[in-house]
């Protein structure tokens, strides 16, 4: 049976090991981030392309994993905040883009009428 939750203690352990030796622990870390990102995408119903969002979230968490310090908070909270904030940014950016396209189409319709 597949786990749908993250054990924060194990998550932090893998992160710290990854910070010391990325090549050895990359697969474990990626699988935990995959679970976290998928759970967030499934839980929050942001109207964005889930594949694009997942890729951007992965890129962001892999950039920020080096900044994680257990003394400043739990890994789960730290990375959940990063991912949710990124999803909000993606949603806002996508919404603005769609609005610009709609406005452009409306203006072009007016030009032809």
Secondary structure, DSSP 8 states (H G I E B T S, - for coil): ----S--HHHHHHHHHHHHH-HHHHHHHHHHHHHHHHHHHHHHS---S-HHHHHHHHHHHHHHHGGG--GGGS-HHHHHHHHHHHHHHHHHHHHHHHHHHHHHHHHHHHHHH-
